[in-house]
Amino acid sequence: MQKNNNYQDDIRNCLRTLEQGGIIVYPTDTIWGVGCDATNHEAVKKIFAIKQRQEKKSMLVLVDDFERINDHVDKLPDVAESLATLSDRPVTIIYDNAINLAPNLVADDKTIGIRVAKDDFCEELIRRFRRPIVSTSANIAGEPFPRCYDDISREILDAADFVVGYRQDEISGAVPSSIIRLGSGGQVKIIRE
């Protein structure tokens, strides 16, 4: 495991790790996450193993801009942009008909949760990587999610190929995003507020 506190060095090391199919632990616009290239089947498989999570339980992906969602959802409902960009807090939207993602990342019903990152670090990382990044809480399945870096278990940190140094010293009461299910016909269902 490598550690580095310089923002740009962290970005470069994350990019190198993601390109090689590796796993990163990184700060997001919500809680600390475990991530990988969302188009890489083997990398996604590693995250399921690290989190000791059943592959039937889907994970969400982060994109840097709303327009990128078009690359990963067959047909966006008209209301999608308003829901994704106008919320006061980060919101993950579950879309129908996921495309161009690792097959083991997409739920059996062909849905995928996508969030537009509202965080400088994530936005820059994803923009430079040019692909979506998996974002799942940095914890073992069933354990509490980490509210700050110090809450992340040694088991998760040791399993990662790179751990971001940026924002490790922040102590916040971070919470996960709200989750909305958006049907292809525009139906909206709140999953988590």
Backbone as CSV, one residue per row, in Angstrom:
resi,resn,N_x,N_y,N_z,CA_x,CA_y,CA_z,C_x,C_y,C_z
1,MET,0.842,-1.181,0.000,0.000,0.000,0.000,0.886,1.243,0.000
2,GLN,0.588,2.179,-0.889,1.332,3.431,-0.951,0.490,4.534,-0.321
3,LYS,1.140,5.531,0.233,0.433,6.687,0.777,1.145,7.939,0.306
4,ASN,0.375,8.984,0.066,0.954,10.248,-0.361,-0.027,11.361,-0.036
5,ASN,0.446,12.483,0.489,-0.454,13.560,0.878,-0.573,14.674,-0.152
6,ASN,0.129,14.593,-1.252,0.063,15.634,-2.266,-1.087,15.356,-3.233
7,TYR,-1.978,16.342,-3.404,-3.185,16.199,-4.224,-2.876,15.693,-5.637
8,GLN,-1.977,16.372,-6.358,-1.689,15.963,-7.736,-0.969,14.616,-7.803
9,ASP,-0.101,14.343,-6.835,0.522,13.014,-6.783,-0.534,11.944,-6.550
10,ASP,-1.505,12.246,-5.682,-2.594,11.302,-5.446,-3.378,11.042,-6.728
11,ILE,-3.684,12.093,-7.475,-4.404,11.928,-8.745,-3.597,11.032,-9.685
12,ARG,-2.312,11.330,-9.852,-1.466,10.531,-10.756,-1.387,9.064,-10.316
13,ASN,-1.210,8.845,-9.011,-1.126,7.472,-8.512,-2.451,6.731,-8.663
14,CYS,-3.557,7.436,-8.462,-4.872,6.820,-8.689,-5.022,6.435,-10.156
15,LEU,-4.664,7.340,-11.058,-4.777,7.060,-12.489,-3.952,5.835,-12.878
16,ARG,-2.721,5.781,-12.401,-1.849,4.643,-12.697,-2.468,3.351,-12.157
17,THR,-2.968,3.395,-10.938,-3.571,2.213,-10.310,-4.814,1.766,-11.067
18,LEU,-5.686,2.708,-11.414,-6.917,2.375,-12.139,-6.607,1.791,-13.516
19,GLU,-5.639,2.378,-14.214,-5.258,1.881,-15.542,-4.744,0.448,-15.481
20,GLN,-4.119,0.089,-14.368,-3.560,-1.258,-14.207,-4.571,-2.243,-13.623
21,GLY,-5.825,-1.812,-13.488,-6.854,-2.695,-12.944,-6.814,-2.817,-11.438
22,GLY,-6.183,-1.834,-10.786,-6.049,-1.872,-9.336,-7.206,-1.223,-8.598
23,ILE,-7.111,-1.290,-7.277,-8.155,-0.799,-6.374,-7.621,0.390,-5.586
24,ILE,-8.439,1.436,-5.498,-8.073,2.618,-4.727,-9.042,2.799,-3.558
25,VAL,-8.549,3.428,-2.495,-9.393,3.920,-1.410,-9.262,5.426,-1.494
26,TYR,-10.409,6.120,-1.608,-10.358,7.549,-1.908,-11.537,8.308,-1.306
27,PRO,-11.342,9.623,-1.072,-12.439,10.441,-0.554,-13.387,10.802,-1.689
28,THR,-14.674,10.792,-1.408,-15.657,11.185,-2.415,-16.434,12.394,-1.903
29,ASP,-17.462,12.769,-2.624,-18.303,13.876,-2.196,-19.250,13.452,-1.072
30,THR,-19.198,12.192,-0.684,-19.974,11.717,0.465,-18.995,11.105,1.464
31,ILE,-18.909,9.781,1.503,-18.017,9.094,2.432,-16.811,8.532,1.673
32,TRP,-15.809,8.024,2.411,-14.653,7.401,1.768,-15.112,6.157,1.021
33,GLY,-14.530,5.955,-0.156,-14.949,4.846,-0.990,-13.813,3.942,-1.408
34,VAL,-14.195,2.762,-1.872,-13.293,1.829,-2.526,-13.680,1.895,-3.994
35,GLY,-12.698,2.047,-4.877,-13.028,2.226,-6.279,-12.109,1.495,-7.231
36,CYS,-12.591,1.417,-8.472,-11.830,0.818,-9.566,-12.442,1.296,-10.869
37,ASP,-11.864,0.888,-11.964,-12.388,1.165,-13.288,-13.725,0.424,-13.428
38,ALA,-14.795,1.175,-13.633,-16.134,0.588,-13.708,-16.367,-0.212,-14.983
39,THR,-15.403,-0.212,-15.906,-15.539,-0.996,-17.128,-14.685,-2.272,-17.089
40,ASN,-13.965,-2.482,-15.991,-13.034,-3.596,-15.874,-13.630,-4.705,-14.992
41,HIS,-14.051,-5.794,-15.628,-14.700,-6.910,-14.931,-13.842,-7.457,-13.793
42,GLU,-12.557,-7.679,-14.044,-11.675,-8.265,-13.021,-11.478,-7.324,-11.839
43,ALA,-11.368,-6.025,-12.103,-11.210,-5.056,-11.021,-12.468,-5.015,-10.151
44,VAL,-13.625,-5.038,-10.785,-14.892,-5.047,-10.036,-14.963,-6.302,-9.165
45,LYS,-14.530,-7.422,-9.715,-14.511,-8.689,-8.973,-13.643,-8.566,-7.711
46,LYS,-12.512,-7.866,-7.827,-11.627,-7.660,-6.670,-12.342,-6.888,-5.558
47,ILE,-13.126,-5.885,-5.944,-13.827,-5.098,-4.918,-14.843,-5.962,-4.181
48,PHE,-15.585,-6.783,-4.906,-16.520,-7.682,-4.234,-15.781,-8.555,-3.219
49,ALA,-14.608,-9.049,-3.593,-13.827,-9.903,-2.695,-13.327,-9.117,-1.477
50,ILE,-12.795,-7.918,-1.710,-12.280,-7.091,-0.615,-13.384,-6.768,0.391
51,LYS,-14.556,-6.419,-0.116,-15.665,-6.056,0.768,-16.409,-7.272,1.320
52,GLN,-16.043,-8.476,0.825,-16.733,-9.706,1.214,-18.231,-9.547,0.944
53,ARG,-18.510,-9.028,-0.238,-19.880,-8.702,-0.633,-20.336,-9.638,-1.752
54,GLN,-21.569,-10.077,-1.687,-22.113,-10.938,-2.733,-22.185,-10.168,-4.040
55,GLU,-21.844,-10.831,-5.128,-21.876,-10.157,-6.428,-23.286,-9.795,-6.864
56,LYS,-24.292,-10.333,-6.230,-25.673,-9.986,-6.565,-26.027,-8.579,-6.067
57,LYS,-25.255,-8.047,-5.112,-25.521,-6.707,-4.589,-24.739,-5.710,-5.448
58,SER,-25.436,-4.861,-6.142,-24.756,-3.950,-7.063,-24.045,-2.812,-6.326
59,MET,-23.145,-2.162,-7.031,-22.420,-1.000,-6.517,-22.685,0.156,-7.474
60,LEU,-22.441,1.362,-7.008,-22.689,2.524,-7.861,-21.409,2.989,-8.543
61,VAL,-21.573,3.840,-9.529,-20.430,4.427,-10.217,-20.524,5.944,-10.163
62,LEU,-19.366,6.570,-10.212,-19.273,8.028,-10.255,-18.864,8.469,-11.648
63,VAL,-19.461,9.554,-12.108,-19.052,10.220,-13.339,-18.751,11.665,-12.984
64,ASP,-18.026,12.351,-13.858,-17.620,13.724,-13.559,-18.587,14.771,-14.087
65,ASP,-19.498,14.362,-14.955,-20.370,15.320,-15.617,-21.653,14.598,-16.024
66,PHE,-22.767,15.292,-15.960,-24.044,14.643,-16.289,-24.030,14.029,-17.688
67,GLU,-23.412,14.699,-18.650,-23.414,14.209,-20.033,-22.802,12.811,-20.159
68,ARG,-21.900,12.456,-19.263,-21.267,11.125,-19.325,-22.249,9.999,-19.028
69,ILE,-23.342,10.320,-18.352,-24.322,9.280,-18.046,-24.876,8.688,-19.340
70,ASN,-24.967,9.509,-20.378,-25.446,9.022,-21.676,-24.621,7.858,-22.212
71,ASP,-23.349,7.775,-21.814,-22.476,6.688,-22.262,-22.776,5.371,-21.557
72,HIS,-23.563,5.433,-20.463,-23.739,4.244,-19.625,-25.192,3.872,-19.351
73,VAL,-26.106,4.645,-19.933,-27.531,4.335,-19.824,-28.107,4.418,-21.228
74,ASP,-28.838,3.378,-21.614,-29.350,3.301,-22.976,-30.226,4.495,-23.351
75,LYS,-31.153,4.874,-22.480,-32.030,6.003,-22.778,-32.376,6.715,-21.477
76,LEU,-31.946,7.975,-21.381,-32.196,8.744,-20.166,-33.588,9.369,-20.177
77,PRO,-34.342,9.205,-19.086,-35.615,9.920,-18.977,-35.359,11.431,-18.927
78,ASP,-36.323,12.211,-19.415,-36.161,13.667,-19.469,-35.875,14.302,-18.118
79,VAL,-36.431,13.760,-17.046,-36.298,14.354,-15.721,-34.924,14.069,-15.077
80,ALA,-34.126,13.213,-15.686,-32.862,12.765,-15.087,-31.919,13.908,-14.755
81,GLU,-31.709,14.828,-15.675,-30.745,15.902,-15.427,-31.160,16.766,-14.246
82,SER,-32.429,17.107,-14.152,-32.908,17.915,-13.022,-32.656,17.201,-11.704
83,LEU,-32.970,15.914,-11.641,-32.761,15.152,-10.410,-31.283,15.070,-10.048
84,ALA,-30.435,14.866,-11.051,-29.003,14.668,-10.805,-28.272,15.951,-10.455
85,THR,-28.723,17.079,-10.951,-27.934,18.311,-10.790,-28.535,19.347,-9.850
86,LEU,-29.809,19.275,-9.543,-30.442,20.324,-8.738,-30.530,20.018,-7.251
87,SER,-30.181,18.812,-6.858,-30.266,18.439,-5.445,-29.231,19.195,-4.617
88,ASP,-29.600,19.529,-3.382,-28.680,20.214,-2.467,-27.559,19.293,-1.986
89,ARG,-27.821,18.004,-1.947,-26.805,17.050,-1.491,-26.580,16.006,-2.579
90,PRO,-25.505,15.260,-2.478,-25.233,14.243,-3.499,-26.376,13.234,-3.606
91,VAL,-26.743,12.922,-4.834,-27.823,11.972,-5.072,-27.374,10.923,-6.099
92,THR,-27.592,9.670,-5.754,-27.329,8.564,-6.663,-28.653,8.190,-7.302
93,ILE,-28.649,8.088,-8.610,-29.870,7.720,-9.323,-29.676,6.340,-9.942
94,ILE,-30.652,5.485,-9.707,-30.632,4.148,-10.296,-31.381,4.229,-11.618
95,TYR,-30.659,3.916,-12.692,-31.202,3.994,-14.047,-31.439,2.601,-14.618
96,ASP,-32.421,2.481,-15.502,-32.660,1.248,-16.252,-31.679,1.156,-17.416
97,ASN,-31.481,-0.045,-17.912,-30.757,-0.312,-19.159,-29.317,0.200,-19.181
98,ALA,-28.524,-0.284,-18.228,-27.107,0.088,-18.160,-26.352,-0.477,-19.362
99,ILE,-25.391,0.296,-19.865,-24.558,-0.134,-20.995,-23.107,0.272,-20.749
100,ASN,-22.193,-0.367,-21.452,-20.768,-0.009,-21.464,-20.117,-0.005,-20.080
101,LEU,-20.533,-0.933,-19.232,-19.939,-1.094,-17.907,-19.583,-2.567,-17.725
102,ALA,-18.746,-2.854,-16.749,-18.416,-4.252,-16.459,-19.717,-5.007,-16.167
103,PRO,-19.939,-6.154,-16.808,-21.195,-6.898,-16.623,-21.500,-7.240,-15.161
104,ASN,-20.460,-7.524,-14.357,-20.685,-7.895,-12.962,-20.995,-6.688,-12.078
105,LEU,-20.989,-5.511,-12.647,-21.341,-4.294,-11.917,-22.825,-3.977,-12.075
106,VAL,-23.396,-4.446,-13.163,-24.798,-4.165,-13.488,-25.691,-5.175,-12.778
107,ALA,-26.777,-4.695,-12.161,-27.717,-5.566,-11.454,-28.412,-6.514,-12.436
108,ASP,-28.968,-7.577,-11.903,-29.658,-8.568,-12.737,-30.780,-7.953,-13.569
109,ASP,-31.407,-6.896,-13.046,-32.500,-6.257,-13.792,-31.985,-5.179,-14.752
110,LYS,-30.679,-5.184,-14.990,-30.009,-4.267,-15.936,-29.991,-2.813,-15.469
111,THR,-30.096,-2.596,-14.148,-30.027,-1.236,-13.615,-28.622,-0.945,-13.097
112,ILE,-28.334,0.342,-12.959,-27.058,0.796,-12.383,-27.278,2.116,-11.651
113,GLY,-26.653,2.242,-10.503,-26.685,3.494,-9.755,-25.532,4.379,-10.205
114,ILE,-25.840,5.609,-10.578,-24.811,6.554,-11.044,-24.978,7.862,-10.292
115,ARG,-23.850,8.432,-9.873,-23.864,9.753,-9.227,-22.877,10.664,-9.947
116,VAL,-23.293,11.889,-10.175,-22.387,12.903,-10.707,-21.622,13.447,-9.502
117,ALA,-20.316,13.246,-9.486,-19.498,13.683,-8.347,-19.525,15.198,-8.215
118,LYS,-19.667,15.647,-6.983,-19.646,17.087,-6.692,-18.493,17.354,-5.733
119,ASP,-17.311,16.987,-6.172,-16.113,17.053,-5.348,-14.936,17.266,-6.292
120,ASP,-14.095,18.252,-6.013,-12.991,18.587,-6.919,-12.090,17.389,-7.206
121,PHE,-11.732,16.642,-6.168,-10.819,15.518,-6.346,-11.431,14.474,-7.276
122,CYS,-12.656,14.050,-6.989,-13.313,13.027,-7.817,-13.538,13.517,-9.245
123,GLU,-13.992,14.754,-9.373,-14.238,15.292,-10.715,-12.969,15.261,-11.558
124,GLU,-11.857,15.723,-10.988,-10.608,15.744,-11.748,-10.129,14.329,-12.062
125,LEU,-10.214,13.442,-11.078,-9.779,12.064,-11.285,-10.577,11.403,-12.408
126,ILE,-11.886,11.523,-12.365,-12.731,10.868,-13.372,-12.550,11.525,-14.745
127,ARG,-12.451,12.837,-14.768,-12.254,13.546,-16.048,-10.956,13.089,-16.705
128,ARG,-9.892,12.975,-15.927,-8.608,12.560,-16.491,-8.573,11.067,-16.823
129,PHE,-9.319,10.258,-16.078,-9.373,8.813,-16.344,-10.229,8.515,-17.582
130,ARG,-11.201,9.346,-17.837,-12.094,9.237,-18.995,-13.018,8.022,-18.963
131,ARG,-13.202,7.472,-17.776,-14.135,6.366,-17.582,-14.763,6.529,-16.202
132,PRO,-15.939,5.944,-15.987,-16.541,6.017,-14.658,-15.743,5.180,-13.666
133,ILE,-15.885,5.524,-12.403,-15.170,4.828,-11.335,-16.190,4.252,-10.366
134,VAL,-15.983,3.010,-9.968,-16.830,2.401,-8.945,-16.657,3.185,-7.657
135,SER,-17.745,3.367,-6.950,-17.698,3.999,-5.638,-18.587,3.196,-4.702
136,THR,-17.967,2.485,-3.802,-18.705,1.748,-2.776,-18.044,2.063,-1.450
137,SER,-18.805,2.089,-0.397,-18.268,2.504,0.902,-17.062,1.656,1.297
138,ALA,-16.097,2.301,1.936,-14.837,1.646,2.310,-15.004,0.870,3.613
139,ASN,-15.805,-0.192,3.527,-16.039,-1.049,4.687,-16.332,-2.472,4.210
140,ILE,-16.199,-3.407,5.124,-16.593,-4.784,4.842,-18.126,-4.806,4.836
141,ALA,-18.707,-5.591,3.936,-20.173,-5.668,3.834,-20.788,-5.959,5.199
142,GLY,-21.820,-5.193,5.533,-22.527,-5.388,6.797,-21.986,-4.577,7.953
143,GLU,-20.781,-4.030,7.808,-20.217,-3.193,8.872,-20.601,-1.735,8.621
144,PRO,-20.525,-0.870,9.659,-20.886,0.544,9.472,-19.978,1.211,8.437
145,PHE,-20.561,2.145,7.679,-19.759,2.878,6.700,-18.844,3.854,7.439
146,PRO,-17.686,4.181,6.849,-16.745,5.088,7.516,-17.168,6.550,7.367
147,ARG,-17.294,7.243,8.472,-17.656,8.671,8.447,-16.426,9.548,8.164
148,CYS,-15.226,8.976,8.386,-13.977,9.681,8.077,-12.907,8.615,7.822
149,TYR,-11.742,9.062,7.379,-10.666,8.129,7.033,-10.318,7.200,8.198
150,ASP,-10.254,7.749,9.413,-9.853,6.948,10.575,-10.812,5.802,10.883
151,ASP,-12.018,5.841,10.314,-12.996,4.771,10.531,-12.789,3.577,9.590
152,ILE,-11.907,3.709,8.611,-11.702,2.628,7.637,-10.855,1.527,8.280
153,SER,-11.292,0.295,8.132,-10.580,-0.824,8.765,-9.235,-1.078,8.088
154,ARG,-8.323,-1.600,8.858,-6.993,-1.971,8.351,-7.130,-2.999,7.233
155,GLU,-8.115,-3.872,7.330,-8.333,-4.907,6.320,-8.622,-4.285,4.946
156,ILE,-9.429,-3.266,4.912,-9.744,-2.575,3.651,-8.504,-1.848,3.136
157,LEU,-7.830,-1.106,4.010,-6.649,-0.331,3.597,-5.541,-1.241,3.062
158,ASP,-5.312,-2.359,3.726,-4.251,-3.279,3.298,-4.569,-3.966,1.968
159,ALA,-5.861,-4.115,1.668,-6.264,-4.795,0.430,-6.179,-3.883,-0.797
160,ALA,-6.150,-2.566,-0.578,-6.113,-1.605,-1.691,-4.713,-1.537,-2.300
161,ASP,-4.670,-1.186,-3.578,-3.387,-0.986,-4.253,-2.857,0.423,-4.040
162,PHE,-3.773,1.368,-3.801,-3.356,2.741,-3.495,-4.391,3.392,-2.593
163,VAL,-3.902,4.088,-1.547,-4.762,4.831,-0.619,-4.423,6.307,-0.742
164,VAL,-5.431,7.105,-1.056,-5.251,8.548,-1.233,-4.910,9.199,0.108
165,GLY,-3.927,10.089,0.078,-3.554,10.827,1.285,-4.401,12.061,1.495
166,TYR,-4.869,12.645,0.399,-5.670,13.868,0.438,-6.922,13.671,1.298
167,ARG,-7.158,14.578,2.221,-8.332,14.627,3.105,-8.344,13.561,4.197
168,GLN,-7.227,12.878,4.405,-7.215,11.875,5.476,-7.386,12.500,6.849
169,ASP,-6.972,13.740,7.004,-7.036,14.368,8.323,-8.383,15.023,8.628
170,GLU,-9.296,15.010,7.680,-10.610,15.609,7.915,-11.438,14.726,8.836
171,ILE,-12.103,15.371,9.775,-13.009,14.645,10.654,-14.376,15.250,10.429
172,SER,-15.211,14.521,9.734,-16.537,15.043,9.429,-17.567,13.963,9.677
173,GLY,-18.784,14.375,9.752,-19.875,13.418,9.906,-20.438,13.076,8.543
174,ALA,-19.585,12.672,7.620,-20.015,12.380,6.252,-21.119,11.322,6.242
175,VAL,-22.026,11.466,5.301,-23.118,10.504,5.148,-23.208,10.079,3.684
176,PRO,-23.743,8.887,3.442,-23.911,8.439,2.057,-24.900,9.331,1.307
177,SER,-24.918,9.188,0.005,-25.839,9.966,-0.826,-27.272,9.477,-0.640
178,SER,-28.206,10.320,-1.037,-29.578,9.844,-1.139,-29.646,8.995,-2.412
179,ILE,-30.619,8.099,-2.482,-30.748,7.213,-3.641,-32.172,7.302,-4.179
180,ILE,-32.257,7.512,-5.485,-33.542,7.596,-6.176,-33.551,6.581,-7.300
181,ARG,-34.652,5.863,-7.467,-34.819,4.955,-8.595,-35.627,5.700,-9.652
182,LEU,-35.071,5.796,-10.846,-35.726,6.510,-11.938,-36.056,5.525,-13.047
183,GLY,-37.341,5.243,-13.222,-37.766,4.301,-14.255,-37.627,4.913,-15.638
184,SER,-37.548,4.066,-16.647,-37.359,4.558,-18.015,-38.517,5.437,-18.471
185,GLY,-39.692,5.295,-17.850,-40.831,6.149,-18.196,-40.889,7.423,-17.382
186,GLY,-39.864,7.657,-16.524,-39.808,8.869,-15.726,-40.366,8.718,-14.320
187,GLN,-40.776,7.493,-13.933,-41.274,7.278,-12.577,-40.133,7.431,-11.580
188,VAL,-40.408,8.119,-10.456,-39.397,8.379,-9.442,-39.787,7.681,-8.141
189,LYS,-38.844,6.946,-7.568,-39.070,6.289,-6.280,-37.875,6.568,-5.380
190,ILE,-38.116,7.111,-4.195,-37.026,7.402,-3.250,-36.668,6.120,-2.512
191,ILE,-35.402,5.729,-2.610,-34.904,4.509,-1.963,-34.278,4.859,-0.602
192,ARG,-33.457,5.933,-0.579,-32.832,6.388,0.673,-32.773,7.904,0.638
193,GLU,-33.302,8.530,1.691,-33.279,10.000,1.754,-31.957,10.500,2.278
